[in-house]
Amino acid sequence: MHPKPRLLLLAVSFSICSLWGQQAVVKPEAFVKIDEQNYCFARPRALEVERMPQSTLVLRLRLQLAYRNTGPRPLIIPIQHDQSAYTALKPGVMTKQKGVFRSPLAPKIDLMKHLPPDVSPDNPVDPPNDVFSIIPAGGVLNYPIHEEVQLTIYHKSDLHSQDLRGHRVYLRLELEQQPISPDLKAKLSDMWTRIGVPWTGKLRTNTLAIDVPAEPDAKGLCVDKKDEGPKPQYTPLQPPK
């Protein structure tokens, strides 16, 4: 007995939907470039500044960050992320730098278990919010805020730390986008399937080469402060093909 045409059509439709749902999500790529850099002296926090010597030389970087999506579907990513810096004195294996000073102004990244109240269940970016953004399919997303990085160049009182003065330093960032609980991620996938695919995870950027002077011109003490006034205008970063 031959199956009815209607049942056969339903079976084919179901198979197509299943294959679409099982399609692997293409991981995005991350790229950075240096917009600003300067040297300053850092001191241990919670101690009297006047009594501490200028012992730790720090390189402060403001990096422009962009994400590229080479996949066939838009990617919905959390905007907030944690950052780690990896360095080396020659191309190849890189080491996670321990002497990275994290600004106290940087937000703490927690596991997202519930949809934040300012995010619509119908659309992750409408109305606009500071939680999610979308990388277009085959397109690029320029991160709206500069990435702040502080690297220890020289620590006078630490005999085990590496003196990077007068060297070329290779720098690469590892970004960990805000994690989303499995239950919430499954719900978001269902709610936003017509818009894109939620994605979160770890990414490593391209490698930057920085030539550190033998005698860097340090501009006084490192000061943590929020950006004020209008956001800086810069040319959107176009990742290499």
Rosetta blueprint (number, residue, H / E / L):
1 M L
2 H L
3 P L
4 K L
5 P H
6 R H
7 L H
8 L H
9 L H
10 L H
11 A H
12 V H
13 S H
14 F H
15 S H
16 I H
17 C H
18 S H
19 L H
20 W H
21 G H
22 Q H
23 Q L
24 A L
25 V L
26 V L
27 K L
28 P L
29 E E
30 A E
31 F E
32 V E
33 K E
34 I E
35 D E
36 E E
37 Q E
38 N E
39 Y E
40 C E
41 F E
42 A E
43 R L
44 P L
45 R L
46 A L
47 L L
48 E L
49 V H
50 E H
51 R H
52 M L
53 P L
54 Q L
55 S L
56 T E
57 L E
58 V E
59 L E
60 R E
61 L E
62 R E
63 L E
64 Q E
65 L E
66 A E
67 Y E
68 R E
69 N L
70 T L
71 G L
72 P L
73 R L
74 P L
75 L E
76 I E
77 I E
78 P E
79 I L
80 Q L
81 H E
82 D E
83 Q E
84 S E
85 A E
86 Y E
87 T E
88 A E
89 L L
90 K L
91 P L
92 G L
93 V L
94 M L
95 T E
96 K E
97 Q L
98 K L
99 G L
100 V L
101 F L
102 R L
103 S L
104 P L
105 L L
106 A L
107 P L
108 K L
109 I L
110 D L
111 L L
112 M E
113 K L
114 H L
115 L L
116 P L
117 P L
118 D L
119 V L
120 S L
121 P L
122 D L
123 N L
124 P L
125 V L
126 D L
127 P L
128 P L
129 N L
130 D L
131 V L
132 F E
133 S E
134 I E
135 I E
136 P L
137 A L
138 G L
139 G L
140 V E
141 L E
142 N E
143 Y L
144 P L
145 I L
146 H L
147 E E
148 E E
149 V E
150 Q E
151 L E
152 T E
153 I E
154 Y E
155 H E
156 K L
157 S L
158 D L
159 L L
160 H L
161 S L
162 Q L
163 D L
164 L L
165 R L
166 G L
167 H L
168 R E
169 V E
170 Y E
171 L E
172 R E
173 L E
174 E E
175 L E
176 E E
177 Q E
178 Q L
179 P L
180 I E
181 S L
182 P H
183 D H
184 L H
185 K H
186 A H
187 K H
188 L H
189 S H
190 D H
191 M H
192 W L
193 T L
194 R L
195 I L
196 G L
197 V E
198 P E
199 W L
200 T L
201 G L
202 K E
203 L E
204 R E
205 T L
206 N L
207 T L
208 L E
209 A E
210 I E
211 D E
212 V L
213 P L
214 A L
215 E L
216 P L
217 D L
218 A E
219 K E
220 G E
221 L E
222 C L
223 V L
224 D L
225 K L
226 K L
227 D L
228 E L
229 G L
230 P L
231 K L
232 P L
233 Q L
234 Y L
235 T L
236 P L
237 L L
238 Q L
239 P L
240 P L
241 K L
